[in-house]
């Protein structure tokens, strides 16, 4: 790699893996994307130090990091991993002159304008308002959402912790499921719509049918759902995701479109419509007709957050300015 101060470093830090890449002039150098298992490192600084060493120790202008957790005053703590992330630690590990830390769903929102249509899968067709508000919903190790607001200077993406919303329950079956999946203090969306959530949904579905526990890991269960096995689990996931996405749509009115992203969203995409996602999304009583005005797609690019970080790293104005 060329040792150039115009190079930026971008990272997408999830609850399970961290993806790291170099970027130049707002574009990711896709041939150098590296993936690291978080369990092998004590923290993000160690991941970035190793990534730079493997890349030949290039000089870095800006480091932009997308984190699966809340960010306050430029510092972050992952929601599903005991990592604290500070600008001081990252600067010491990378030598970057400028450090930007944002929520991973914010990075996904900033990537929307550079994602080609071939990297998305339409689920619900509707005409998108060209300059309308947009919404990104992430389903992976955890669950979250971010609102993408248009401005003359480019999109502003608002962070949230939407995975901690209460799970939408409607009947006695839902109440039994909530007691099964809840971690503490009542079931929240992330308890059902996440990597651990799909396992809980599957365990509940099998228990309801009088079947023994299924020892398979989540990826094998998802593959079975897409293949037509474990249809009850697939229906539960699609129903609760449709409800949650529909609730968020009514809160934010994203007539510019809704994008589902994250590893579990991509993995479950083939079966979502078969299992009733669209019906649950539209099931909003007297507002059901309005739901047809929100286009919904799945982002199938695993590196979209890196592209969002690259665009922000190239922007002369810091994120917090």
C-alpha positions as CSV (number, residue, x, y, z in Angstrom):
1,X,0.0,0.0,0.0
2,X,1.1,3.6,-0.6
3,X,2.2,5.4,2.5
4,X,0.1,8.5,2.0
5,X,-1.5,10.9,4.5
6,X,-4.6,11.0,2.3
7,X,-5.5,7.5,3.5
8,X,-8.2,7.1,6.1
9,X,-8.9,4.1,8.3
10,X,-12.5,2.9,8.7
11,X,-14.0,0.2,11.0
12,X,-17.3,-1.4,11.6
13,X,-17.4,-2.8,15.1
14,X,-20.2,-5.3,15.8
15,X,-20.9,-7.4,18.8
16,X,-19.2,-10.4,17.2
17,X,-16.8,-9.2,14.5
18,X,-14.9,-6.0,13.5
19,X,-14.4,-5.1,9.8
20,X,-11.5,-2.8,9.0
21,X,-10.4,-1.2,5.7
22,X,-8.4,1.7,4.3
23,X,-10.2,4.4,2.4
24,X,-9.2,7.2,0.1
25,X,-11.2,10.3,-1.0
26,X,-14.5,8.8,0.5
27,X,-14.1,5.3,-1.1
28,X,-13.3,2.1,0.6
29,X,-10.3,0.2,-0.8
30,X,-12.3,-3.0,-1.2
31,X,-9.3,-5.2,-1.8
32,X,-8.0,-4.6,1.7
33,X,-11.1,-5.2,3.9
34,X,-10.1,-7.3,6.9
35,X,-12.4,-9.1,9.4
36,X,-11.5,-9.9,13.0
37,X,-13.3,-12.0,15.6
38,X,-13.7,-9.7,18.6
39,X,-13.2,-12.5,21.1
40,X,-9.6,-12.7,20.0
41,X,-8.8,-9.1,21.2
42,X,-9.0,-7.2,24.5
43,X,-10.4,-4.1,22.7
44,X,-10.8,-2.1,19.5
45,X,-7.4,-0.4,19.8
46,X,-5.7,-3.8,19.5
47,X,-7.7,-4.8,16.5
48,X,-6.8,-1.5,14.7
49,X,-3.2,-1.8,15.6
50,X,-3.0,-5.3,14.1
51,X,-4.9,-4.2,11.0
52,X,-2.5,-1.4,10.4
53,X,0.5,-3.7,10.9
54,X,-0.8,-6.2,8.4
55,X,-1.4,-3.3,5.9
56,X,2.2,-2.2,6.1
57,X,1.8,0.6,8.7
58,X,0.4,3.3,6.4
59,X,0.0,6.9,7.8
60,X,-3.6,7.7,8.6
61,X,-5.4,11.0,8.2
62,X,-8.8,10.3,9.7
63,X,-10.0,7.3,11.6
64,X,-13.8,6.8,11.5
65,X,-15.3,4.0,13.6
66,X,-18.9,2.7,13.5
67,X,-19.8,1.1,16.9
68,X,-22.7,-1.2,17.8
69,X,-23.6,0.8,20.8
70,X,-24.4,4.3,22.1
71,X,-21.9,7.1,21.5
72,X,-21.7,10.1,23.9
73,X,-19.2,12.9,23.8
74,X,-17.0,11.0,21.4
75,X,-16.9,7.8,23.5
76,X,-18.6,4.5,23.1
77,X,-19.4,1.3,24.9
78,X,-20.7,-1.7,22.9
79,X,-24.2,-2.9,23.8
80,X,-23.4,-6.6,23.4
81,X,-19.6,-6.6,24.2
82,X,-17.6,-5.3,27.2
83,X,-15.5,-2.9,25.1
84,X,-15.1,0.8,26.0
85,X,-13.9,2.9,23.1
86,X,-12.2,6.3,23.6
87,X,-10.5,8.7,21.1
88,X,-7.3,8.6,23.2
89,X,-6.9,4.9,22.9
90,X,-7.6,4.9,19.2
91,X,-5.2,7.7,18.5
92,X,-2.5,5.9,20.4
93,X,-3.1,2.8,18.4
94,X,-3.3,4.3,14.9
95,X,-1.6,7.7,15.0
96,X,-4.7,9.2,13.2
97,X,-4.9,13.0,13.4
98,X,-8.7,13.0,13.5
99,X,-11.0,10.5,15.2
100,X,-14.7,10.1,14.5
101,X,-16.8,7.6,16.5
102,X,-20.5,7.0,15.6
103,X,-23.2,4.4,16.0
104,X,-23.1,1.7,13.4
105,X,-26.6,2.4,12.2
106,X,-25.6,6.0,11.6
107,X,-22.8,4.7,9.3
108,X,-25.4,2.6,7.5
109,X,-27.5,5.6,7.0
110,X,-24.6,7.6,5.5
111,X,-23.9,4.7,3.1
112,X,-27.4,4.8,1.5
113,X,-26.5,7.3,-1.2
114,X,-23.5,5.3,-2.5
115,X,-25.1,1.8,-2.4
116,X,-25.9,0.6,-5.9
117,X,-29.4,-1.0,-6.4
118,X,-27.7,-4.4,-7.1
119,X,-26.6,-4.5,-3.4
120,X,-30.2,-4.2,-2.1
121,X,-33.1,-6.6,-2.1
122,X,-36.6,-5.0,-2.4
123,X,-39.2,-6.4,-0.1
124,X,-42.1,-4.0,-0.3
125,X,-42.4,-1.9,-3.5
126,X,-43.6,1.7,-3.2
127,X,-42.4,5.0,-4.8
128,X,-39.8,6.6,-2.6
129,X,-39.8,10.4,-2.1
130,X,-36.5,11.6,-3.6
131,X,-35.7,13.9,-0.7
132,X,-37.8,12.1,2.0
133,X,-36.8,11.0,5.4
134,X,-35.3,7.5,5.4
135,X,-34.9,4.8,8.1
136,X,-32.3,2.1,8.6
137,X,-33.1,-0.9,10.8
138,X,-30.2,-3.2,11.9
139,X,-30.8,-6.8,12.9
140,X,-27.7,-8.8,13.8
141,X,-26.1,-9.5,17.1
142,X,-28.5,-6.8,18.4
143,X,-31.3,-4.7,17.0
144,X,-31.3,-0.9,16.4
145,X,-32.6,1.8,14.1
146,X,-31.5,5.2,12.8
147,X,-33.3,8.0,11.1
148,X,-31.7,9.6,8.0
149,X,-32.8,13.2,7.6
150,X,-32.1,15.1,4.4
151,X,-30.4,18.5,4.6
152,X,-28.8,20.8,2.0
153,X,-25.3,19.8,3.4
154,X,-26.0,16.1,3.2
155,X,-27.8,13.6,5.4
156,X,-28.0,13.9,9.1
157,X,-28.4,10.5,10.8
158,X,-29.8,10.3,14.3
159,X,-28.7,7.6,16.7
160,X,-31.0,5.6,18.9
161,X,-31.3,2.4,21.0
162,X,-34.5,1.2,19.4
163,X,-33.7,-2.4,20.3
164,X,-34.8,-1.6,23.9
165,X,-38.4,-0.8,22.8
166,X,-41.0,-3.1,24.3
167,X,-41.9,-6.1,22.2
168,X,-45.3,-5.6,20.6
169,X,-47.6,-8.2,22.1
170,X,-51.2,-8.8,21.0
171,X,-52.6,-12.1,22.4
172,X,-52.0,-14.9,24.8
173,X,-49.5,-16.7,22.5
174,X,-47.4,-13.5,22.4
175,X,-47.5,-13.3,26.2
176,X,-46.2,-16.8,26.5
177,X,-43.4,-16.1,24.0
178,X,-42.5,-12.8,25.9
179,X,-42.0,-14.8,29.1
180,X,-39.8,-17.2,27.2
181,X,-37.5,-14.7,25.5
182,X,-37.3,-11.9,28.1
183,X,-33.9,-11.4,29.7
184,X,-35.1,-9.2,32.5
185,X,-37.9,-6.7,33.3
186,X,-40.1,-7.5,30.3
187,X,-39.4,-8.5,26.7
188,X,-37.8,-5.9,24.4
189,X,-37.5,-6.1,20.7
190,X,-33.8,-7.2,20.8
191,X,-34.8,-10.2,22.9
192,X,-36.6,-11.7,19.8
193,X,-35.0,-9.9,16.8
194,X,-31.3,-10.6,17.1
195,X,-28.8,-13.5,16.9
196,X,-29.7,-14.7,20.4
197,X,-33.4,-13.8,19.7
198,X,-33.8,-16.2,16.8
199,X,-32.5,-19.0,19.1
200,X,-35.1,-18.1,21.7
201,X,-37.9,-17.9,19.1
202,X,-36.9,-21.4,17.8
203,X,-36.8,-22.8,21.3
204,X,-40.3,-21.4,22.0
205,X,-41.7,-22.7,18.7
206,X,-40.4,-26.2,19.4
207,X,-41.6,-26.2,23.0
208,X,-45.1,-25.1,21.8
209,X,-45.1,-28.2,19.5
210,X,-43.9,-30.5,22.2
211,X,-40.5,-31.0,20.5
212,X,-37.1,-31.3,22.3
213,X,-34.5,-28.5,22.2
214,X,-32.7,-28.0,18.9
215,X,-28.9,-28.0,19.5
216,X,-28.0,-26.4,16.1
217,X,-26.4,-22.9,16.1
218,X,-28.3,-19.9,14.7
219,X,-26.8,-20.0,11.2
220,X,-28.0,-23.6,10.7
221,X,-31.5,-22.8,12.1
222,X,-31.7,-19.8,9.7
223,X,-30.7,-22.0,6.8
224,X,-33.4,-24.5,7.8
225,X,-36.0,-21.8,7.9
226,X,-35.1,-20.6,4.4
227,X,-35.2,-24.2,3.2
228,X,-38.8,-24.6,4.4
229,X,-38.1,-26.3,7.7
230,X,-38.9,-24.7,11.1
231,X,-41.7,-22.7,9.5
232,X,-43.2,-21.6,12.9
233,X,-39.9,-20.0,13.9
234,X,-39.7,-18.2,10.6
235,X,-43.3,-16.9,11.0
236,X,-42.6,-15.7,14.5
237,X,-39.5,-13.8,13.3
238,X,-41.2,-12.3,10.3
239,X,-44.3,-11.3,12.4
240,X,-42.3,-9.5,15.1
241,X,-40.0,-7.9,12.7
242,X,-42.9,-6.6,10.6
243,X,-44.6,-5.2,13.7
244,X,-41.4,-3.5,14.9
245,X,-40.6,-2.0,11.5
246,X,-44.2,-0.9,11.1
247,X,-44.2,0.8,14.5
248,X,-40.9,2.6,13.6
249,X,-42.4,3.6,10.3
250,X,-45.4,5.3,11.9
251,X,-43.1,7.1,14.4
252,X,-40.8,8.5,11.8
253,X,-42.8,8.5,8.5
254,X,-39.8,7.5,6.3
255,X,-41.4,8.1,2.9
256,X,-37.9,8.0,1.4
257,X,-37.6,4.3,2.2
258,X,-36.8,1.8,4.9
259,X,-33.6,-0.4,4.7
260,X,-33.1,-3.5,6.8
261,X,-29.4,-4.3,7.4
262,X,-27.2,-6.6,9.5
263,X,-26.2,-10.2,9.3
264,X,-29.5,-11.6,10.5
265,X,-31.5,-9.4,8.2
266,X,-29.5,-10.5,5.2
267,X,-29.7,-14.2,6.2
268,X,-33.5,-14.1,6.8
269,X,-34.3,-12.1,3.7
270,X,-35.2,-15.0,1.5
271,X,-38.0,-16.1,3.8
272,X,-39.4,-12.9,5.1
273,X,-42.2,-12.4,2.6
274,X,-43.1,-16.0,2.5
275,X,-43.5,-15.9,6.3
276,X,-45.6,-12.8,6.5
277,X,-43.3,-9.8,7.1
278,X,-45.3,-7.6,4.7
279,X,-48.6,-8.6,6.3
280,X,-47.4,-7.8,9.8
281,X,-45.8,-4.6,8.6
282,X,-49.1,-3.4,7.1
283,X,-51.3,-4.6,10.0
284,X,-51.8,-1.1,11.6
285,X,-55.6,-0.8,11.9
286,X,-56.9,2.4,10.4
287,X,-53.4,3.3,9.3
288,X,-52.9,0.2,7.3
289,X,-53.4,2.0,4.0
290,X,-50.6,4.4,4.8
291,X,-48.1,1.5,5.3
292,X,-48.2,0.8,1.5
293,X,-46.4,4.2,1.0
294,X,-43.2,3.0,2.7
295,X,-40.8,1.1,0.4
296,X,-38.8,-1.5,2.3
297,X,-35.5,-3.1,1.1
298,X,-32.7,-5.2,2.6
299,X,-29.1,-4.0,2.3
300,X,-27.2,-7.1,1.1
301,X,-23.7,-5.4,1.2
302,X,-21.9,-6.6,4.3
303,X,-19.6,-3.6,4.1
304,X,-22.1,-0.8,3.8
305,X,-21.1,0.7,7.2
306,X,-17.5,0.9,6.0
307,X,-18.7,3.0,3.0
308,X,-20.6,5.3,5.3
309,X,-17.5,5.7,7.4
310,X,-15.4,6.4,4.4
311,X,-17.8,9.2,3.2
312,X,-17.7,10.8,6.7
313,X,-13.9,10.5,6.9
314,X,-13.6,12.4,3.7
315,X,-16.0,15.2,4.9
316,X,-14.0,18.2,6.1
317,X,-16.5,19.1,8.8
318,X,-16.3,16.8,11.9
319,X,-19.5,14.8,12.7
320,X,-20.2,16.7,15.9
321,X,-19.7,20.1,14.3
